Amino acid sequence: MAAPKNTFKSALAQGDTLYGCWMSIGEGFTAEILGRGGFDWLLIDGEHSPNDIRSIRDQVIALAASDSHAVVRVPVGETWIIKQVLDLGVQTILVPIVETADQARELVRACRYPPEGTRGVGYGVSRAGGFGQFDNYGPTADAEICLLVQVETKLGLENLDDIIAVDGVDGVFIGPADLSASMGYLGQASHPDMQNTILSALKWISGSGKAAGILTSDDTMIQASLDAGARFVAVAMDIALLLGGAKAVAEKWKTR
């Protein structure tokens, strides 16, 4: 049996626009619920959320029966964590704070089996390889891995052209919050200077032929990002959905 088809990767390659939701709660039960919400993809956040490899696994399993594609943001772009996440069966990963083409090339290698890469050949005992039941997983796995990199620092932005040009990088995600902080606008992603920088970067990425991505729950910014060419766009966050709904109900009844 070959590696499963990565529908997220193929959709981006076809030029589709995919809408997602950020998951920070870190629970399989929540992931299962959101998997029924109709999003094209759901991001399991390993960087800023209380996740470890086991909680990521639980959420991946919870989404297996869902139409929402599981994307995992690893906490750091290190081979060891990428190896573990891929062995869970995750086929799309997002790597934060990518600043150079050399770094991007090493991430590509981490996602591929030898001789092209450095991914450990352990699919005989991994969930990705069906625990040894997918005889043809190894030779077919590389083609179905989707690597998304985050450009979210001043240095990364300066090296954007070189990062985009790396073969094996499928998409570039602009991180508004960290990029704004790096450029001296901490907490001011909506500042006109930053809006111009962010949208210009999205246009540049899109114009290169690579998929551009962003996270924003602001309707105006969502539309501006789409107009700039963004094609994998996270439009909501689980914590904000839960808290916003709770506050709205509480206020409705407490202010009667």
Residue, then its C-alpha position, 0 to 999 in steps of 0.5 A: m500500500a502506498a502513502p495516502k494521497n495528501t489532498f491538502k498538497s494537491a489542492l494547493a498545487q491546483g491553485d485552490t484556496l483552503y480555509g482553516c482553523w487554529m487549534s490551541i486547546g490541545e485535546g483530541f475531543t476538541a479536535e474531533i468536534l472541530g473536525r465536524g465544523g467544515f474547515d478545509w484544514l485544522l492546525i494542531d499547534g505545537e509551538h504556543s500550545p500545551n501539546d506534546i507528541r502524544s497529544i498531537r497523536d491523539q488529535v491526528i487520530a481524532l481527525a482521521a475520520s474528518d474531512s478536515h486535513a490535519v496540519v501540525r506546527v512543530p515547536v521548532g525546526e529540528t529534525w528530531i521533532i519533524k521525524q516524530v510528527l511524520d511518523l505519526g502519519v502527519q503529511t503536512i507540517l508548518v515550521p516556525i521562524v524560518e530565516t534562511a534558504d539553508q535552513a529551509r533546505e535542511l527542513v526539506r531534507a528532514c522530510r525526506y528519506p535517504p538518500e535525498g534526506t535524513r528522515g529515519v526509516g522507521y515506518g515498519v513500526s510507525r503509524a504512518g506506515g500502518f505499523g508495518q502493513f503498508d509495504n510501499y509506504g517508504p518509496t511513496a512517502d516523500a511525494e506526499i509530504c507538504l512542507l510549509v515554512q513560516v517567515e516571521t522575522k525581519l531577517g526571514l523577510e530579507n531572505l524571502d526570495d531565497i527561501i521561496a526558491v528552495d525546491g521542496v518548500d510547498g508554501v510560505f506562511i507569513g506570521p503577522a505577530d512575530l514579524s511585527a515584533s521583529m520590525g519594531y511593531l510589537g502588538q501592532a500587526s494592524h499598523p498601516d506599515m505592517q499591513n503593507t509589509i504583510l500584504s506585499a509579502l503575500k503578493w510576492i509569494s503568490g507571484s512566485g508560484k508558491a502557496a502563500g498563507i496567513l492566520t487572521s480572524d479579522d474579516t477585512m484582513i482576511q479579504a485583503s490577504l485573499d486579494a493579495g493571493a493567500r491560498f491557505v488561510a486560517v480564519a479562526m482560532d479554537i480558543a477565540l471561538l470558545l471564549g467569544g461564544a461564552k462571553a456573548v452568552a454570559e453578557k446576553w443573560k447577565t445584562r437583561 
